[in-house]
């Protein structure tokens, strides 16, 4: 798939900061920069999400990757795995998110979070009262609200990237453990 919207030219300082942080300018930022208000709002909200700390970082990372795998956002799956590495999360587990149902590395809580992320991503959503109550009981209200809002934001981002034709940018190539293929596919992340 090719980009459906060409890359816009970013302000020099922003581009340089992105390269310092990630080693490259993320294509979603370049595409969305055609509307700087939308791009800036997205960047600001993403930064605020990074400050949230009620829900465990690895649970949010796994949820992000589960949504990306389900929606088919190769870029999000790629960068999510790369960010898990940079946050010193368990890469053996993170690499297995695309095939979490078949993998034996996840705890019952992690499996429920992955199921919840996919249930929120389904159209229409398929979150059950039982799954929500079980997570609420184990995580607490503050973490549950955070996890739910985080998954909702990731859904917006993955669908935006997918609709704009943004695919894997190769961030996960720096990770020492390969990202597993999603069950029933030949590759974990769609490529260009």
Rosetta blueprint (number, residue, H / E / L):
1 X L
2 X L
3 X L
4 X L
5 X L
6 X L
7 X L
8 X L
9 X L
10 X L
11 X L
12 X H
13 X H
14 X H
15 X H
16 X H
17 X H
18 X H
19 X H
20 X H
21 X H
22 X H
23 X L
24 X L
25 X L
26 X L
27 X H
28 X H
29 X H
30 X H
31 X H
32 X H
33 X L
34 X L
35 X L
36 X H
37 X H
38 X H
39 X H
40 X H
41 X H
42 X H
43 X H
44 X H
45 X H
46 X H
47 X H
48 X H
49 X H
50 X H
51 X H
52 X L
53 X L
54 X L
55 X L
56 X L
57 X H
58 X H
59 X H
60 X H
61 X H
62 X H
63 X H
64 X H
65 X H
66 X H
67 X H
68 X H
69 X H
70 X H
71 X H
72 X L
73 X L
74 X H
75 X H
76 X H
77 X H
78 X H
79 X H
80 X H
81 X H
82 X H
83 X H
84 X H
85 X H
86 X H
87 X L
88 X L
89 X L
90 X L
91 X H
92 X H
93 X H
94 X H
95 X L
96 X L
97 X H
98 X H
99 X H
100 X L
101 X L
102 X L
103 X L
104 X L
105 X L
106 X L
107 X L
108 X H
109 X H
110 X H
111 X H
112 X H
113 X H
114 X H
115 X H
116 X H
117 X H
118 X H
119 X H
120 X H
121 X H
122 X L
123 X L
124 X L
125 X L
126 X L
127 X L
128 X L
129 X H
130 X H
131 X H
132 X H
133 X H
134 X H
135 X H
136 X H
137 X H
138 X H
139 X H
140 X L
141 X H
142 X H
143 X H
144 X H
145 X H
146 X H
147 X H
148 X H
149 X H
150 X H
151 X H
152 X H
153 X H
154 X H
155 X H
156 X H
157 X H
158 X H
159 X H
160 X H
161 X H
162 X H
163 X H
164 X L
165 X L
166 X L
167 X L
168 X L
169 X L
170 X L
171 X H
172 X H
173 X H
174 X H
175 X L
176 X L
177 X L
178 X L
179 X L
180 X L
181 X L
182 X L
183 X L
184 X L
185 X L
186 X L
187 X L
188 X L
189 X L
190 X L
191 X L
192 X L
